[in-house]
């Protein structure tokens, strides 16, 4: 059973930075794409960023391009989301997700089938 545990959320002022981490259990972490979703109050869950199983391909939704960076460390079974120049509209619960297909690219939201419990990110103006 895969387990995904997010950490690193918190309260930050606009313009600030946070680094989210997602630690995954299971021996097959390295063959799956990993991603980050977010859900703001009253809104649908949004696919924010994804990274392929090899780490060679990444995806960012338009609103975070140039500000967020996704990365993975397979030795630590951890995926990261570095968030800079944060804006109040980035406020949401952020969820780590695992790709559904081995050796997948993970560049689209429908490619994920398992999510963690989430970590709250709040950006004050």
C-alpha positions, 0 to 999 in steps of 0.5 A, a space after each residue: 500500500 502506497 502512502 504519501 505524506 506531505 509536509 512544508 505547508 504554512 502561512 507566508 506573506 505574499 512574495 515569500 517562499 515555501 518548499 513542500 515535500 512529499 515522502 512516499 512509501 513503497 519500493 517502486 517510487 522511482 518508476 512512477 510519475 509524481 505530481 502536485 494538486 491543490 484545492 482552494 475553498 469552494 473550488 475544484 482540485 487543480 493539477 499544479 505540476 507533474 514530473 515524469 518517472 525519469 525526472 526529465 519531463 515536467 508540467 506546470 499550470 500556467 498560473 505557477 510557471 516561472 514561480 514553482 519548481 517540481 523535483 524528485 529525489 528517488 533515493 529519498 523517495 521524495 518529491 518536492 515543490 519549491 514555491 517562490 513569489 507566492 500570491 494570495 491566490 496560491 492559498 489552498 490545500 496542496 496534495 501530492 499524487 502518484 502516477 497511475 501507470 509505471 514509467 508514465 510522463 505524468 503531464 496531465 491530471 488524469 494520469 494520477 490515481 492516489 493522493 496524500 492527505 494534503 498540507 495547507 498553504 496560506 498566503 497573506 496579502 
